[in-house]
Amino acid sequence: MFLAAGRHIEVFRQKAEAAGKPLPITINMGLDPAIYIGACFEAPTTPFGYNELGVAGALRQRPVELVQGVSVPEKAIARAEIVIEGELLPGVRVREDQHTNSGHAMPEFPGYCGGANPSLPVIKVKAVTMRNNAILQTLVGPGEEHTTLAGLPTEASIWNAVEAAIPGFLQNVYAHTAGGGKFLGILQVKKRQPADEGRQGQAALLALATYSELKNIILVDEDVDIFDSDDILWAMTTRMQGDVSITTIPGIRGHQLDPSQTPEYSPSIRGNGISCKTIFDCTVPWALKSHFERAPFADVDPRPFAPEYFARLEKNQGSAK
């Protein structure tokens, strides 16, 4: 079982192994969306010791019910479709591709096949329980379901950090799915006065310092839709000059699943998972704002073109109240 370094369960496993004891766990699958969302949260959004099931409970506005495992002294999530109970064994390791010898493990969130780890902890399965006719929804690798969920703690961490340092400056943030929800951050900012020029760079540095897995930051103004990739590329194309709008910060910790973050890719990289962070400032300089007004388009009222449809729609909405 692969456990990411520094995450909660790996910390627990290391403590148990140091004591020479197995770590009892339950693997809960087929859950409601609120629990999936809560499970994605990690430091710094939720610090060590924080129970992420509280996030799920807040979203669904009622507690997440737990039940006692049938074979291990650990809890499981009530009404999970499938629960695997077991123990992570101390001092036991196996090669991840021991059955395939392929050198690969599984599709990962950056969009590549992950390399097989040569030494991973082993889970001894003690029991498997499931509901009748269990349904399992899978979230695999670079799929948008996966990367959208992964982006939520990224966005929350960035928002909290920038809002605390520069209140009201950051308008929105999007951890783009193209970066797996972790590598690419789009920050929408609003300059209100001459003194705000340069704060966009401060916001980007705060984001990079807060969430180490971020690799690239794109800064845009409030008139750019950060959820529209065409709009982002339009801003990058028409509001950025490569010699003055790009800031690079080499030698910073990133994420080892990015295949470009290796010494083989660039001699400047000292080890796997180290990256050159890049800030793309696609905001309009304050002094030139009048030169970058977007073409205005009037809103279109569709009702005159389909009066019968809108009459039925209003009638149905009225009856539903």
C-alpha positions as CSV (number, residue, x, y, z in Angstrom):
1,M,0.0,0.0,0.0
2,F,1.4,3.4,-1.0
3,L,1.1,6.0,1.7
4,A,2.2,9.6,0.9
5,A,5.0,10.9,3.1
6,G,3.8,13.4,5.6
7,R,0.1,12.5,5.3
8,H,-1.8,11.5,8.4
9,I,-2.0,7.7,7.9
10,E,1.7,7.4,7.1
11,V,2.6,9.3,10.3
12,F,0.4,6.8,12.2
13,R,2.0,3.8,10.4
14,Q,5.5,5.0,11.2
15,K,4.6,5.4,14.9
16,A,3.1,1.9,15.0
17,E,6.1,0.4,13.2
18,A,8.5,2.1,15.5
19,A,6.7,0.4,18.4
20,G,6.8,-2.9,16.5
21,K,3.0,-3.1,16.2
22,P,0.7,-3.5,13.2
23,L,-1.6,-0.5,12.4
24,P,-5.3,-1.5,12.2
25,I,-7.1,0.3,9.4
26,T,-10.3,0.2,7.4
27,I,-10.5,1.0,3.7
28,N,-14.0,2.5,3.0
29,M,-15.3,2.6,-0.6
30,G,-18.5,3.7,-2.2
31,L,-19.2,6.8,-0.1
32,D,-21.4,9.9,-0.4
33,P,-19.8,12.9,-2.1
34,A,-19.4,14.9,1.1
35,I,-17.1,12.2,2.5
36,Y,-15.0,12.1,-0.7
37,I,-14.6,15.9,-0.5
38,G,-13.5,15.8,3.2
39,A,-11.1,12.9,2.5
40,C,-9.2,15.2,0.1
41,F,-8.3,17.8,2.7
42,E,-4.7,17.8,3.9
43,A,-2.2,20.1,5.6
44,P,-2.0,23.1,5.6
45,T,-5.8,23.4,5.1
46,T,-6.4,20.9,7.8
47,P,-3.5,20.4,10.3
48,F,-2.4,17.1,11.8
49,G,-4.9,15.9,14.4
50,Y,-7.8,17.4,12.4
51,N,-10.6,14.9,11.7
52,E,-11.5,15.4,8.0
53,L,-14.8,13.7,8.6
54,G,-15.8,17.0,10.3
55,V,-15.6,18.6,6.8
56,A,-18.0,16.0,5.5
57,G,-20.3,16.5,8.4
58,A,-20.4,20.2,7.9
59,L,-21.2,19.8,4.2
60,R,-24.0,17.4,4.7
61,Q,-25.1,19.2,7.9
62,R,-25.3,16.0,10.0
63,P,-22.6,13.8,11.5
64,V,-20.9,11.1,9.6
65,E,-21.9,7.8,11.4
66,L,-19.2,5.3,12.2
67,V,-19.5,1.6,13.1
68,Q,-17.0,-0.8,14.8
69,G,-15.0,-3.0,12.5
70,V,-15.7,-6.7,12.7
71,S,-12.1,-7.9,12.7
72,V,-9.9,-5.0,13.8
73,P,-10.2,-2.5,16.7
74,E,-10.9,0.4,14.3
75,K,-14.0,2.2,13.0
76,A,-15.6,2.0,9.6
77,I,-17.9,4.4,7.9
78,A,-21.5,3.4,8.2
79,R,-23.3,2.6,4.9
80,A,-20.1,2.4,2.9
81,E,-20.7,0.1,0.0
82,I,-17.5,-1.9,0.6
83,V,-15.1,-2.0,3.6
84,I,-11.8,-3.8,3.6
85,E,-10.4,-4.3,7.2
86,G,-6.8,-5.2,7.9
87,E,-3.5,-4.4,9.5
88,L,-0.4,-2.6,8.0
89,L,2.4,-5.0,9.1
90,P,5.5,-3.6,10.7
91,G,8.8,-4.3,8.9
92,V,7.3,-6.0,5.9
93,R,7.8,-4.6,2.4
94,V,7.0,-5.8,-1.1
95,R,7.6,-4.5,-4.6
96,E,4.5,-2.8,-6.1
97,D,4.7,-4.5,-9.5
98,Q,5.6,-8.0,-8.1
99,H,2.9,-9.6,-10.2
100,T,3.3,-7.7,-13.4
101,N,7.0,-6.8,-13.5
102,S,5.9,-3.9,-15.7
103,G,7.7,-1.1,-13.8
104,H,4.4,0.7,-13.5
105,A,1.8,1.0,-10.8
106,M,-1.3,2.9,-11.8
107,P,-2.5,6.0,-13.6
108,E,-1.6,9.1,-11.5
109,F,-3.2,12.5,-11.3
110,P,-0.6,14.3,-13.5
111,G,-1.7,12.1,-16.4
112,Y,1.1,9.6,-16.5
113,C,1.5,6.0,-15.4
114,G,3.2,6.0,-12.0
115,G,6.4,4.1,-11.6
116,A,6.2,1.0,-9.4
117,N,7.6,1.6,-5.9
118,P,10.3,-1.0,-5.1
119,S,9.4,-1.2,-1.4
120,L,5.9,-0.6,0.1
121,P,4.2,-1.6,3.4
122,V,1.9,-4.6,3.3
123,I,-1.7,-4.8,4.4
124,K,-2.9,-8.1,5.9
125,V,-6.6,-8.2,5.0
126,K,-8.7,-9.6,7.9
127,A,-12.3,-9.1,6.6
128,V,-14.3,-7.6,3.7
129,T,-17.8,-6.4,4.4
130,M,-20.3,-5.0,1.9
131,R,-23.9,-4.0,1.3
132,N,-26.2,-6.1,-0.8
133,N,-25.6,-5.4,-4.5
134,A,-22.7,-3.0,-3.6
135,I,-22.0,-0.2,-6.1
136,L,-18.4,1.1,-6.3
137,Q,-17.6,4.4,-7.9
138,T,-14.0,4.6,-9.0
139,L,-11.9,7.8,-9.1
140,V,-8.9,6.9,-11.3
141,G,-5.8,8.9,-12.1
142,P,-6.1,12.0,-14.1
143,G,-9.9,11.9,-14.5
144,E,-11.7,15.2,-13.9
145,E,-13.6,13.8,-10.9
146,H,-10.3,13.1,-9.2
147,T,-8.5,16.3,-10.1
148,T,-11.5,18.5,-9.2
149,L,-11.6,16.9,-5.7
150,A,-7.8,17.2,-5.3
151,G,-8.1,20.9,-6.1
152,L,-10.4,21.8,-3.3
153,P,-7.8,21.9,-0.5
154,T,-5.3,23.6,-2.8
155,E,-7.8,26.4,-3.4
156,A,-8.8,26.7,0.2
157,S,-5.2,26.9,1.4
158,I,-4.3,29.6,-1.2
159,W,-7.4,31.6,-0.4
160,N,-6.8,31.6,3.4
161,A,-3.2,32.6,3.0
162,V,-3.7,35.4,0.5
163,E,-6.8,36.8,2.1
164,A,-5.1,36.9,5.5
165,A,-2.1,38.9,4.1
166,I,-3.9,41.1,1.5
167,P,-7.6,41.3,2.5
168,G,-9.9,41.8,-0.5
169,F,-7.3,41.6,-3.2
170,L,-7.8,38.0,-4.3
171,Q,-11.2,37.6,-6.0
172,N,-11.1,33.9,-6.8
173,V,-8.7,30.9,-7.2
174,Y,-8.9,27.8,-9.3
175,A,-6.6,24.8,-9.0
176,H,-6.8,23.9,-12.7
177,T,-7.6,20.3,-13.5
178,A,-4.8,20.3,-16.2
179,G,-2.4,20.4,-13.2
180,G,-4.2,17.6,-11.4
181,G,-5.7,20.1,-9.0
182,K,-2.2,20.6,-7.5
183,F,0.4,21.9,-10.0
184,L,-1.4,24.8,-11.6
185,G,-3.1,27.7,-9.8
186,I,-5.1,30.4,-11.5
187,L,-5.4,33.5,-9.2
188,Q,-7.9,36.2,-10.1
189,V,-7.0,39.6,-8.4
190,K,-8.4,43.1,-8.4
191,K,-6.1,46.2,-8.4
192,R,-8.1,49.1,-7.0
193,Q,-5.3,51.7,-6.7
194,P,-1.8,52.4,-7.9
195,A,-0.4,50.9,-4.6
196,D,-1.9,47.6,-5.6
197,E,0.6,47.2,-8.5
198,G,3.0,44.4,-7.4
199,R,0.6,42.8,-4.9
200,Q,-0.2,40.2,-7.6
201,G,3.4,38.9,-7.3
202,Q,3.0,38.9,-3.5
203,A,-0.2,36.8,-3.8
204,A,1.6,34.3,-6.1
205,L,4.5,34.0,-3.7
206,L,2.1,33.4,-0.8
207,A,0.4,30.7,-2.8
208,L,3.6,28.9,-3.7
209,A,4.8,29.1,-0.1
210,T,1.6,27.8,1.3
211,Y,1.1,24.8,-1.0
212,S,4.4,23.2,-1.9
213,E,3.0,21.0,-4.7
214,L,2.1,24.1,-6.8
215,K,4.4,24.5,-9.8
216,N,3.0,27.3,-11.9
217,I,0.8,30.3,-11.0
218,I,-1.1,32.3,-13.6
219,L,-2.3,35.7,-12.4
220,V,-5.3,37.4,-14.1
221,D,-7.5,40.4,-13.6
222,E,-11.1,40.4,-12.3
223,D,-12.5,40.6,-15.9
224,V,-11.0,37.2,-16.8
225,D,-13.1,34.0,-16.2
226,I,-10.6,31.7,-14.4
227,F,-12.8,28.6,-15.1
228,D,-12.6,29.2,-18.9
229,S,-9.2,28.0,-20.3
230,D,-9.8,30.1,-23.5
231,D,-10.1,33.2,-21.4
232,I,-7.0,32.4,-19.4
233,L,-5.0,31.8,-22.6
234,W,-6.4,35.1,-24.1
235,A,-5.1,37.0,-21.1
236,M,-1.8,35.2,-21.4
237,T,-1.6,36.0,-25.1
238,T,-2.6,39.7,-24.9
239,R,-1.6,40.9,-21.4
240,M,1.8,39.3,-20.9
241,Q,5.3,39.8,-22.3
242,G,7.8,37.0,-21.7
243,D,10.7,39.2,-20.7
244,V,8.9,41.2,-18.0
245,S,5.9,39.1,-17.0
246,I,7.5,35.8,-16.0
247,T,9.2,35.1,-12.7
248,T,11.1,31.8,-12.1
249,I,12.2,30.5,-8.7
250,P,14.4,27.4,-9.1
251,G,15.3,24.7,-6.6
252,I,12.0,24.6,-4.7
253,R,10.3,21.4,-3.4
254,G,7.4,20.3,-5.7
255,H,6.0,16.8,-6.3
256,Q,7.8,13.6,-7.3
257,L,5.0,12.4,-9.6
258,D,5.8,15.2,-12.1
259,P,8.2,13.4,-14.5
260,S,9.9,16.7,-15.4
261,Q,11.0,17.3,-11.7
262,T,14.1,15.0,-11.9
263,P,17.8,15.6,-12.3
264,E,17.7,13.7,-15.6
265,Y,15.4,16.4,-17.0
266,S,17.6,19.3,-15.9
267,P,21.0,19.3,-14.2
268,S,19.8,22.2,-12.1
269,I,17.4,19.9,-10.2
270,R,19.1,18.4,-7.2
271,G,16.7,15.6,-6.6
272,N,13.3,14.0,-7.6
273,G,10.4,16.3,-6.7
274,I,12.3,19.5,-6.9
275,S,11.1,22.1,-9.4
276,C,11.5,25.6,-10.8
277,K,8.4,27.4,-9.8
278,T,7.0,29.9,-12.4
279,I,4.7,32.9,-12.0
280,F,3.0,34.2,-15.2
281,D,1.7,37.7,-14.5
282,C,-1.1,38.2,-17.0
283,T,-2.6,41.2,-15.2
284,V,-2.7,44.6,-16.8
285,P,-0.3,47.2,-15.4
286,W,-2.3,49.8,-13.4
287,A,-0.9,52.7,-15.4
288,L,-2.2,51.0,-18.6
289,K,-5.6,49.9,-17.6
290,S,-7.4,52.2,-20.0
291,H,-5.6,50.5,-22.9
292,F,-7.0,47.1,-22.0
293,E,-10.8,47.5,-21.8
294,R,-12.5,44.4,-23.1
295,A,-15.0,44.8,-26.0
296,P,-18.4,45.3,-24.4
297,F,-21.4,43.2,-25.4
298,A,-25.0,43.9,-24.4
299,D,-26.9,41.2,-22.6
300,V,-29.4,39.5,-24.8
301,D,-33.0,38.9,-23.6
302,P,-34.1,35.6,-25.2
303,R,-37.8,36.0,-24.1
304,P,-39.0,37.8,-27.3
305,F,-37.6,35.0,-29.4
306,A,-39.4,32.2,-27.6
307,P,-42.4,33.7,-25.7
308,E,-44.3,30.5,-25.4
309,Y,-41.4,28.6,-23.9
310,F,-40.7,31.2,-21.3
311,A,-44.4,31.5,-20.5
312,R,-44.5,27.8,-19.7
313,L,-41.3,28.0,-17.8
314,E,-42.6,30.9,-15.6
315,K,-45.9,29.0,-15.0
316,N,-44.1,25.8,-13.9
317,Q,-41.8,27.8,-11.6
318,G,-44.8,29.5,-10.1
319,S,-46.6,26.2,-9.4
320,A,-43.4,24.7,-7.9
321,K,-43.3,27.4,-5.2
